[in-house]
Amino acid sequence: MVLAGAVTISFSAVFVKIAHVGPTVSAFYRMALGGIILSMLVILTGKITQIAGKAFVLMGICAFCFTCDLTVWHRSIFYVGPGLATILANFQVFLLAGVGFIFYRERMTLRYIVSVPLSVLGLVLLIMPQSRGPEPHFYLGVFLGLLTAVAYTAYLLTLRNLQQDFSFISTLFAIAIISLLTAFGLGVEVIATGKSFAIPDATTWAALLAYGIAGQVLGWVFISKGIGKIEASRAGLILLLQPTLSFIWDILFFKRPTGLLDLTGAILAILAIYLGSTSRVVPTES
């Protein structure tokens, strides 16, 4: 199930690239369609629970962080392609570990210490070929991809606090509410920037529908149901399929120019993400 979830989510950036709408509009439809479907699942499974005021505030913060995440990630996809944008977004594993070290007194492991310079080297190799003749907005796309990692880290930390403080709230219910709140925030952004919600053609309809179902529902359901039943290291390895396959889809579907430096950089970055995501942090003694 984790494998199926990783493969499903790996197509998310592809759907964004295929859809003939702007980045914020495609993000809106992902969250709106996904939120509606998740809400239907909540009703069918009887997972509706009462929400305390603080819990709703935390859900609102989660939605705000995820709105920022999708806004910058979708633009990064347009500027640097689905593959590199997804790899950059997964750099959140290093930020999460850094937050754990600084604020939660978690001790750094050797695996994590090795992963950080490895990720930097991989990133440098990925962007070096572009230094000889970068496409318009390429480095802006790289910056937005890294900014995605920051926003996603904030989202995950807030979601963690929500789950710890209000464990009685169903995760499915919480994600459904957060999805709808995120869709609302993205909708406000679409209106504020003067964009249109219109879907221009059948291809875009199919891409957005697939994006909402695959990116926000199926992938999350598959991973959440399977990840607790396997070892953390195996789960981390399987989940690496998402950025790996996204990079492959970028080459196959969109003819991404890829040389030896790009491939080496991608491999090093993905290896670093694996090392960082499977590092077992150890609390320091108080």
N, C-alpha and C positions, 0 to 999 in steps of 0.2 A: 504493500500500500504506500509506503514511503517512496519507493521507486516510481510508482505510478504518479504520485503527487509531484515529484521533482520533474518528471518528464512533462507533465501537464503544464506546470508553471513556466517551464523553459520557453514555451511558445508565447508568453505574455507580451514581451517586447516586439515579437513578430507581428502580432495582431495590431499593436499600436502603429507600427510602421506601415501596415497594409491599409488601415482605415484612412479614408480621405477627409479627415477632420483634424482640427488643431489638437495640440497636446492636452490642454485642459478639458476639452470636450470629450475626448476619448477616455480620460480619467473619470470624468463625471459618469459616463455610461457604464464603465466597469463597476463603480461603487453603487450606482443606482440599481442596475440589474442584479448585481451580486447581493446587495442588501435586501432587495425584494425576495429573492429566492431563499436567502438565509432566514428571513423572517417567516416565510412559509414553512421552512423546516422546523423552526422554533415552535410554531403553532402546532404542527403535526406531531411533534415529539413531546409536547407539553412542557417545554423548558422555560416558559415565561416565569420570571420571578420579580418581586418588588425591588425597586432601585432606591437606595438612600440618596440623600442630596449629595454627599461627598462622592459616592460612586458615580453619579451622573456627571459631576464636575470632572472626575478622572477620565470618563468616557469622552467628554468634550475635549479634554487636552489631547487624548489619544487621536481623536478625529482631526484636531488642528495639526498635530505633528504629521499624520498620514496625508493630510491635504498638502502640506508643504513637500512631503516626500514625493508624492505622485506628480506634483506640479513641476519640480525640478528634474525628476527622473525622465518624464516623458519628453521634456525639451532636450535632455541629454541624448535620448534615443535618436531624435531627429538630427542632432549635430555629429554624433560619433558612431551611430549605429547600435543595433540591439545588443551585440556581443560585448563590446567594451563597456557600454552603459550598465549592463547587468553585472559585469565583473567589478566595476567601480562601486556599485551599490552594495555589493557583498563585503566591502571593506569595513562594514559596520562591526564585524567580529573583533577587529582590533580596537575599535572605540569602546565596545562593551567591556572588553578585558581591561582597558585603561581606566574606565569608570570604576570597575570592580576593585582595581588596585588602589586608586586614589580615595574613593569614598567608602568602600566596604572592607578595606584592609585585607584584600585577597592577595596572596603571595604569587608573584609571577613564576611560571614554570619555564624550564629550559626550552620546551617546544614553542612556547609563545615568544620567548626572546629571540629565537631563530626565525620565527615567522615574520616578524616586523621588517627587518632589513630585506628579507626575501621578497616581501610584497612590494617594497619600494623599488627594488631592482626590476621586478616584473613590470611595474608601472612605467618606469623609465624606458624599458625596452619597447613597451607597447606604444609609447608616444614619440620615440626617437625617429622612426621613419617619417613621421609627419613633419618633423622639424626641417626637412629638406624642401617642403612645399606643402604646407598645411592647407586643408580645405577651409572654407570660410567658417568661422565660429568653432573650429575643432577644439582649441584649447578652452574655450568657454564651455563646450560640452564636457570636457574632462573635469573642469571645475564643478559643473553642475552634478556630474556623476558622483564626485566625492562629497558634495553637499547633500546628495541623496542619502549617503551613508550616515551623515550626521543626523538628518531628520529621522531616518529609520531607527537609529539608536535611541533617540528621544522617545519615539513611539513605543519601542520594545520595553524601555525602562518604565514608562508610564503604565503600560499594559501589565508589566510584572507587579507593580505596586497595586494595581486594581485587583489582580488575581490573589495577591497575598492578603490584602486588607478585607476583601469581600469574596472569600472562597466559596460562599454559598450561591453566588451568581453563576449560572451556567456559562461556560466559555462560548458556546454557540450563540447564546442570547446576547452576550456582551459584544461579540464580533458583529452580529447583525445590527445592533444599535450603533456601533461605531461606524459601520459601513454606511448606514443611512445618514448619520451626522456628517460624515466625510463627503457624501454625495451632495448634501445641502451646502457645505462650504465651497465645494468645487462649482456648484451651480451659481452661487453668489459671485464667484470669481469670473465665470463665463459672462454673466450679465454686466459686471463692473468693467470688463475689458471690451465690451461691445461685440462679443462673438455670438455666433448663432448656434442653436441646438440642432439645427436641421441636419439630417443624415442624407447625403446627396445621392447615394446609389446602393444597389443590392450588395455589392462587395463590402461596402462599409457596414451595412446592416449585419452581414454575416460575421465580419471581423469583430465588431463590437459585442455582438451576442456571444460569440465564442470566447471573447476576452472576459466578459462578465462571468460566464459559467466556469471557464477553466481557471482564470486568474484569481477569482474571489471566492469561488465555491468548491469545485471539485478538488483542486490542488490542496486547499486548506483542510478539507474534510479528510482526504486520503492521508495527508501527513500527520494530522493530529490524532487520527485513529491508530496509526501504525508506529509512530515514533517512540511511544512508551514501551513497546514490546521488544525492542532490539537494543543492542549496546550503543552507547553514545558515539563511539568511534565509527561504528558501521553506519549509523544514521548520518554522521557528518560526511562520510565518504559518499554515500548515496545522494545526499542533498547537493553535493558539488556538481551533480549532473545539470542542475539548473543553469549556472553560469557557463559551464562547459558546452552544453547543448545550444545555449543561446548564441555563443560564439560560432559554433558550427553552423547553425541556421543562418546567421548573418553572412557567412561565406557562401553557403549553398543557394540561399534564396535571393540575396541582394548583391552578390558578386563582390563582397568586400575584398579589396586588395590586401593580400596577406603574404608577407615574406617570412624569411627565417627569423628575423628579429621579432616580428609580431607573434609568431607561434611560440618562440622561446619565452617571450614576456608573458603570454597568456598562460603557458604551462607553469611558470614560476609563480605568477599571481594566484592561480587556482590552487597550487600546492601550498602556498602560504596561507590562503583562506582555510584550507583543510586543517593545517597545523594549528592555526589560531582557533578554529571552531571546536577542535577536539582536545584542546588543552584543559587539563583538569586543574581548576584553581583551588588553592588550599587556603582556608582562612588563617590569618596569623593569630598567634596566641595573644590574648588581651592581658 
